[in-house]
Amino acid sequence: MHQQMIFVNLAAHDLAASKKFFNALGFSADDQFSDDTTAAIPLSDTINVMLHTHQKYAEFTKKQIVDSKTSSEVLLALSAPSREGVDELIDKAIAAGGSPTGEPQDHGFMYGRAFDDLDGHTWEVMWMDPTASQG
């Protein structure tokens, strides 16, 4: 059976700084699919972030590249294994130069927080109690 994958393509103002940021979160670039214009960052076996210089990103679209620090083009969400895992990843992001955004969302069975990366892309990190979805 085919395993569906997702490749999230994002424009980065400073590719080297963005690679360093994601490395500080625990995600390393895959050198096989990275060069001086693109960094392939596997988040899991099926999810990859493709960071591109603005010049490279512009090769994939005829649309204007938004200023992601002032405009929202997408909200990205990652799951965490626990509430503590949410806080751990958010703390790493802030320590690496990201900024917290929004207020923590605590619904008891679900907990989440968010950060903006160096380019202003918003990443939500959430945990949900697996027993809550079992009815």
Helices and strands as residue ranges (DSSP letters): E 6-12, H 15-24, G 31-33, E 38-42, E 47-53, H 54-57, G 58-60, E 75-79, H 83-95, E 99-106, E 110-116, E 122-128, G 130-134
